[in-house]
Amino acid sequence: MATSDLLARIAAAQHAVLAQTALLHREFGRAESKWKSDGTRVTAVDVAISENIFSELRAQFPTDQFFSEELAETEAPIPVTARFFWVLDPIDGTNNFALGIPHCAIALALCEAGEPVYGVVYDLSRRTLLHGGPGFGVVDGERAVKVSTAPMTRETLVGFHSPFDKSLMPMATGVLSQFKIRGLGSATLHLAYVAAGILDGCVDFNVKIWDLAAAIPLVRAAGGEVHFLNGEQLPMRQFDLKMKQIVYVAGSAAMCARLRHLTRK
């Protein structure tokens, strides 16, 4: 049963994300960007959205912890010590955002006892808020959604990003040979679209926990699964900017079993 503490945070999360959508749209394709030392792109909008969302939430929940790729006070791992904490990717798909490609999202996860329990994802391309978590279901805009359980065929759509580490290409080949592929440039949207039944499944080799945290509870609440292939990531015990990249698959139980089989080295 949802507690009043949890319900208050869910309502606040939706409000905080929606409050940043005007800024996201106004600066889309216009914001200047720079490259960080880890090879990822960042804009002033990423930082502003992080600051704005966390300022709003911290005022209401001062004992919570707040983790964002763009606002970490140290590059050393930060232990998770609070019952409730937040993981934010202010713009997942910053490359797309900076270049004027609309597949990007604000992704905010509410976590309890180390697990993402509710996700709020604003999809710029569809101007739609997806939100939900286990026990709450998932809403895409105003529509309740579920993970696809359609039979797998050559028309099945799988979200996919090619591995940066080319030694993992043998894991990718089977997926490429079996399904139709969509590479959107946003790991959050791949996983959120699995929850919404838009994509039948997804697989990625290059992501960090902040790319996935908001969409994991969406998939779980929509009847799907997320399987980590290179070590369990949950419950979160620390926030580490230098964490290793995550390899994972997601979809229905049947889709996950098929993707796991295809990605065996």
C-alpha positions in Angstrom: 0.0 0.0 0.0 1.3 3.4 -0.9 2.3 5.6 2.0 1.5 9.3 2.3 5.3 9.9 2.1 5.5 8.1 -1.2 2.3 9.7 -2.6 3.6 13.2 -1.8 6.8 12.6 -3.6 5.1 11.2 -6.7 2.9 14.3 -7.0 5.9 16.6 -6.5 7.9 14.7 -9.1 5.3 15.2 -11.8 5.0 18.9 -11.0 8.8 19.4 -10.9 9.3 17.8 -14.3 6.4 19.5 -16.0 7.7 22.8 -14.7 10.8 22.4 -16.8 9.2 21.5 -20.2 8.9 25.1 -21.4 12.7 25.6 -20.9 13.3 22.3 -22.7 11.3 23.3 -25.7 12.5 26.9 -25.8 16.2 25.9 -26.0 15.7 22.8 -28.2 18.2 22.9 -31.0 19.6 26.3 -29.8 21.6 25.6 -26.6 25.3 25.8 -26.9 27.1 22.6 -25.8 30.5 21.4 -24.7 32.1 18.0 -24.3 32.9 16.6 -20.9 36.0 14.6 -20.1 34.1 11.3 -20.3 33.2 12.1 -24.0 29.5 13.0 -23.3 27.9 16.3 -24.3 26.4 18.8 -21.9 24.5 22.1 -22.2 23.7 24.9 -19.8 20.1 23.6 -20.0 21.1 20.2 -18.5 22.5 22.0 -15.5 19.6 24.5 -15.2 17.0 21.7 -15.3 19.0 19.7 -12.6 19.2 22.8 -10.4 15.6 23.7 -10.9 14.1 20.3 -10.2 16.3 19.5 -7.2 15.7 23.0 -5.7 11.9 22.4 -5.9 12.1 18.9 -4.5 14.7 19.7 -1.8 12.5 22.4 -0.4 9.8 19.8 0.2 11.9 16.8 1.2 15.1 18.1 2.8 16.1 14.7 4.2 16.2 13.0 0.8 19.3 12.5 -1.3 19.6 14.0 -4.8 21.8 12.5 -7.5 22.3 14.0 -11.0 25.0 13.4 -13.6 25.4 17.2 -13.9 25.4 18.2 -10.2 27.6 15.7 -8.5 29.7 17.4 -5.8 32.5 14.9 -6.2 33.6 12.3 -8.7 34.1 9.8 -5.8 31.2 7.3 -5.3 28.5 8.8 -3.0 26.9 6.2 -0.6 23.1 6.0 -0.6 22.1 6.6 3.0 18.5 8.0 2.8 15.3 6.0 2.6 14.2 8.1 -0.3 16.5 9.4 -3.0 16.2 10.8 -6.5 18.1 10.0 -9.7 17.8 12.6 -12.5 19.0 12.7 -16.1 18.0 16.3 -16.9 18.2 15.6 -20.7 18.7 12.1 -21.8 19.7 12.4 -25.4 21.7 15.6 -25.1 23.3 15.1 -28.5 19.9 15.0 -30.1 18.7 18.0 -28.0 21.7 20.2 -29.0 21.4 19.2 -32.7 17.7 19.7 -33.0 16.8 16.0 -33.2 13.6 15.6 -31.1 14.2 12.2 -29.4 15.2 13.4 -25.9 13.7 13.4 -22.5 13.7 14.6 -18.9 14.0 11.5 -16.7 13.4 11.6 -13.0 13.4 8.5 -10.7 12.1 8.3 -7.2 13.9 5.5 -5.3 13.1 3.9 -2.0 15.4 1.5 -0.1 17.7 1.5 -3.1 15.1 0.6 -5.7 13.5 2.9 -8.4 9.8 2.8 -7.4 8.3 5.6 -9.6 9.5 7.2 -12.8 8.6 10.4 -14.5 9.7 10.8 -18.1 8.9 13.8 -20.3 9.2 12.9 -24.0 10.0 16.0 -26.0 9.3 14.4 -29.3 5.7 13.5 -28.5 5.2 16.3 -25.9 4.0 13.6 -23.6 4.6 12.7 -19.9 5.0 9.0 -19.1 4.8 8.1 -15.4 4.2 5.2 -13.1 5.6 2.5 -11.0 4.8 -0.9 -9.5 1.4 -0.8 -7.8 0.5 2.3 -9.8 0.4 1.2 -13.4 1.8 3.3 -16.2 0.3 6.3 -18.0 1.5 7.5 -21.3 -0.1 11.0 -21.6 -3.6 10.1 -20.5 -3.6 6.5 -21.6 -2.9 3.4 -19.5 -0.2 1.3 -21.2 1.3 -2.2 -21.0 4.4 -3.9 -22.3 3.8 -5.7 -25.7 3.3 -9.4 -25.5 2.8 -9.8 -29.3 4.4 -12.9 -30.9 7.9 -12.2 -32.1 8.3 -11.9 -35.9 10.7 -10.2 -38.2 8.4 -7.1 -37.9 9.1 -6.9 -34.1 10.7 -3.6 -33.2 13.7 -3.5 -30.8 15.4 -0.4 -29.5 19.2 -0.7 -30.0 22.4 1.3 -29.7 25.6 -0.2 -31.1 28.2 -0.9 -28.5 31.0 1.6 -28.1 33.2 -1.4 -27.0 33.5 -3.3 -30.3 34.5 -6.4 -28.4 30.8 -6.7 -27.6 29.7 -6.7 -31.2 29.2 -10.5 -31.2 26.5 -9.9 -28.6 24.8 -7.4 -30.9 24.9 -9.4 -34.1 22.1 -11.8 -33.2 19.8 -9.0 -32.3 20.5 -7.2 -35.6 19.8 -10.4 -37.6 16.4 -11.2 -36.0 14.5 -7.9 -35.5 13.7 -4.5 -36.9 15.9 -2.0 -35.1 15.2 1.5 -33.9 18.1 3.6 -32.5 16.7 6.9 -31.1 19.8 8.2 -29.3 18.0 8.2 -26.0 18.3 5.1 -23.7 15.5 6.5 -21.5 13.1 6.6 -24.4 14.0 3.1 -25.6 13.1 1.7 -22.2 10.0 4.0 -21.7 8.7 3.0 -25.1 9.0 -0.7 -24.1 6.8 0.2 -21.1 4.3 2.0 -23.4 4.2 -0.9 -25.9 5.7 1.2 -28.7 8.8 -0.9 -28.9 8.6 -4.7 -28.3 12.0 -4.8 -26.5 15.4 -3.0 -26.2 19.0 -3.8 -25.6 21.9 -1.5 -24.8 25.6 -1.8 -24.1 26.5 1.8 -23.2 24.3 3.1 -20.5 24.7 4.3 -16.9 22.1 4.0 -14.1 20.9 7.6 -14.6 19.9 6.7 -18.1 17.6 3.9 -16.9 16.5 4.7 -13.4 13.3 6.6 -14.4 12.2 4.0 -16.9 12.9 0.8 -15.0 9.8 1.3 -12.7 7.7 2.0 -15.8 8.7 -1.3 -17.4 8.1 -3.2 -14.2 4.7 -1.6 -13.6 3.7 -2.3 -17.2 4.3 -6.1 -16.9 7.8 -6.2 -18.3 11.3 -7.1 -17.1 14.7 -5.5 -17.1 17.7 -7.9 -17.1 21.2 -6.7 -16.4 23.8 -8.8 -18.3 27.1 -7.6 -16.7 26.2 -7.5 -13.0 23.2 -6.5 -10.9 22.7 -2.8 -10.6 19.9 -2.7 -8.0 19.4 -2.0 -5.2 21.6 1.1 -5.6 24.1 1.4 -2.8 26.0 4.3 -4.2 26.0 6.9 -7.0 29.2 6.7 -9.0 29.9 9.0 -12.0 32.7 6.7 -13.0 30.6 3.5 -12.9 31.1 0.9 -15.7 28.7 0.9 -18.6 25.6 -1.3 -18.1 24.6 -4.0 -20.6 20.9 -4.9 -20.3 17.8 -6.2 -22.2 14.2 -5.4 -21.5 10.7 -6.4 -22.6 8.2 -9.1 -21.8 9.5 -12.2 -20.1 9.5 -14.0 -23.5 11.3 -11.1 -25.2 13.9 -10.9 -22.4 14.6 -14.6 -22.7 15.0 -14.3 -26.5 17.3 -11.3 -26.2 19.4 -12.9 -23.5 19.8 -15.9 -25.8 20.8 -13.8 -28.8 23.3 -11.7 -26.8 25.2 -14.7 -25.4 28.9 -14.4 -26.5 
